[in-house]
Amino acid sequence: MSETSLRYTIVIQWSNEDDAYVVSLPEWGDLVHTHGDTYAEALQRGQELLELLVQSRRAHSEALPEPHVFA
């Protein structure tokens, strides 16, 4: 992945309903989620999903979303 794609936001939150850590990638839309039984697993799955999203967009010559940055 490029340096820019590593700057995307990964939000990890515990879900009592799912009994798992839920991962959101805000720049990619409200419906982009994954999960993990542990925080580490959730982070790994989030990173893997992010890589797949970036690869897919690049393969289809589609623009990548602008990363959110801390002001």
N, C-alpha and C positions, 0 to 999 in steps of 0.2 A: 504494500500500500504506500501511497505517497505521503509526504509529511502533512499535507492538508487533511487527508482523510483520517489521520490519527487524531484530529482535533474535534471530532464529533462528540456530542454529549451522550453519555450512557448513564441512565438513571436506574438505580436498583432499589426496590422497595419490597418489604415483606408484605405478603398477602395472607391474611387469616383465612379468607375464602378459599384460596388455592393451596394453602399450606406449603407455600414455596416463595422464593424470591422472584419477583417479576421484574423484567428488564424492559425499559422503554428507550427508544432512540428518537427523541423529540424532533430533530431536523428531518426525519424521514416520514413523519405523519403519525396520527393518533392510533393507527391500527398496526404499527410495527412493534411487536413484542416478542419476547422469548422468556424463558424461566430457568431456574435451577433449584435444586434441593438445598444447596449451600450458597453462600455469598460468592465464594470462589468459582463455583460451577456456573452461577448466573453471569458473572463477569466474563468468563471464558466464552459462554454461549453468546453473550452480547457482542463480544469482539468478533467472533466467527460470523455472526449475522451481519455485522457492519462490513466485514470484508466481502461477503457475498453480495451485499447491496451495491457496494462500490464497483466490484467486478462486473456485475450485471449492467449497471448504468454505462460503464466504459465500453463493454462489449456491444452495446446497442447505440453507442455514440450519443448518449443522453447526458444532459448536464447534471452535475452533482449539486445537492442542496448546499447552500452557504452555511458553514459551521457557525454556531452561536459561540461567542467569546465572552469571557468575564470582563465586565467593564472596569 
